[in-house]
Amino acid sequence: MPDRARWSLVPDRRLLPITTVLALLAQTPARISALTEAVSPADLHATPSPGEWSANDVLAHLRACADVWGGCMLQMISEERPTLRAVNPRSWIASTDYPGLAFAPSFRAFVAQRSELLAVLERLPEEGWSRTATVTGAGSVLERSVLDYGSRMARHERPHVKQIERTVEAVRR
């Protein structure tokens, strides 16, 4: 497994097109909903084997990433060239109650947060995606854009949605 803290701060030059970022970010809640709608609360909290994440654990992780990366995007949009302190979502989750929440209310909160983020991003003119921030606190000082964070979030969520699918299938067998 790659060093996720380092990976999350290395500038990603494989930026996705804006339309792809918006589409992928919009699809994530619908995909999770379809995968989990007929699954019992107990199965959503069950792990396929010791040390693996439950569907609820994956959702908690996605919420932490949305808090951190979505928050960075919103700050870059609302402020002129802010300086942001790097926060690892895996550290951030420790300050939340996400892992212990029931899946349904946690998922509703994720959907509401995503809707609010998309409402801002969908109105953002193309040049707004180039707004930047200086990111400090995790080694080299970096310059990141709204599109950097949007691409990272969209790319990051795809394998986790597949992880939810595999987890649900495994615990239901």
N, C-alpha and C positions, 0 to 999 in steps of 0.2 A: 504494500500500500504506500503511495507517495506521501511525503511529508506535506500534509494538507495546509499547515500554517504557512509554509514557504510557498507552496503552489498558489495559495489564494492571494499572495501579494506580488507575484511575478507578473509584470504586464503581459497580457494575452494579446498577441498580434493576430490571432485568428478571430477577429471580431465578426460577429454575425451581422447581416443586414438588419436594419431597424425593424422592418416588417416581420422578419423571422423572430426577432427578440419578442416583439409584441405578441405574435401568434403563440410562441412556446410558453410565454408567461401566462397567457390566457388559457391555454390548454391544460396546464398542470392541475388546477382544482377540479376540472371536469373529469380528467383521467383518474385522479385519486377517488373521486366520488363514485365513478363507475366500478372501480376495483373493490370498493369497500362497502357499497350500499347494502348488500345482503349478508354482510359478515357480522357475527355476534361481537359485542363488546369484549368478551373474554378472548376471542380469537384475535382481535385487533391488538390486544396487549400481550399475546403469547409470542414467544420466540421459537423459531424452528429448531434451534439447539442452543445449549448454553454458550453465552458470549456473543450471540448474534442479536441484532436489533429486531424488535417487534415493529409492526406497522405503525404503532403509536410512537415508538422511538424515532422512526424515520420522519414522521410528521413533526415531532418536536424539533428535530434537527432542521428540517426545512423552515419551520417558523423562526428559529434562531437566525438562520441565514437570511431570511426575508427581513427580519428586524435590522440586522447589521448592514447588509448590502442595499436593501431597499431604503433604509435610513440615509445611507451615504448618497444615493441617487437623489433623494428628495432634498438633502442639504445642498448638494451641488446645484440643483435647479433653483433653489430659493436664495442662495447666497452667491456672491461674486467670488470665485476662486477661494473657497474655504480651505483651511488646514484641518485635516481629519486625523485623528489618532487611530491607527490600525487596531481592530478588534477581531479576534478569531471567534467565529460563531460557536466553536466547540467550548471556548471559555465563557462566552456570553450566556450560553444555555444554563450554566451553573447559577446564574443570577435570576433564573426564571423558575416557574413551576410547571413548565411544559411537559416534561417527561411523566409527571404524576397526574396530569389531567385526563379526564375521560376523552376518548377520541372525538365523539360528536361535537361537544362544545369547542374543543381545540380546533377541529377542522372548520367549524363556522367562523372562528376568529381568523384563521388563515385565509379563508375565502373573503372575508370582509377586508382584511389588510390588502390582499391582492387586488380586490376591486378598487380600493382607494388609490393604490399605486398605479394601476392601469389607467384610471381616470386622469391622472396627471400626465403619464407618459404618452397616452394617445393624443393629447392636446399639444404636446411638445413639438415645436417646429424642428425640422431636421437639424438646424444649427444648434438647437438646445441640447442635442445628444452629444455635442462636442464640448459642453461645459465641463470644466475640470476642477479638481481639488488636488492639493498637495497632501500626500498620505505619509505620516511619520509613525515612528514607534515600533517598527519591526525590521530594523536593519536600514538599508538604503532608503533615502527619501524618494518617493515615487510621485509621478503625476498620473492621475487616473481620470477617466472621463465617465460620464453617465453611460455611454455605450460600452465601455469596459465592464462596468458593474452589471449592466443589463445582459451582456453576452455571457459573462461568468455565471450569473444566476440562472439564465436559461439553459446553458450547457450543464450546469451542476444538477439541476432538478431532474433531467431526463433519466439518468441511471438510478436515481433514488425512487422515481415512480416505478421503474422496472423492479427495483428491490422490494417495494411494497407488494407488487404483483407476485413475485416469487415467495415472499414471506407469507402472504395470505394463502397461496396454494399449498405451501408446505404445512402450515398449521391446521388446515382444513382436512388434510389427508387422514 
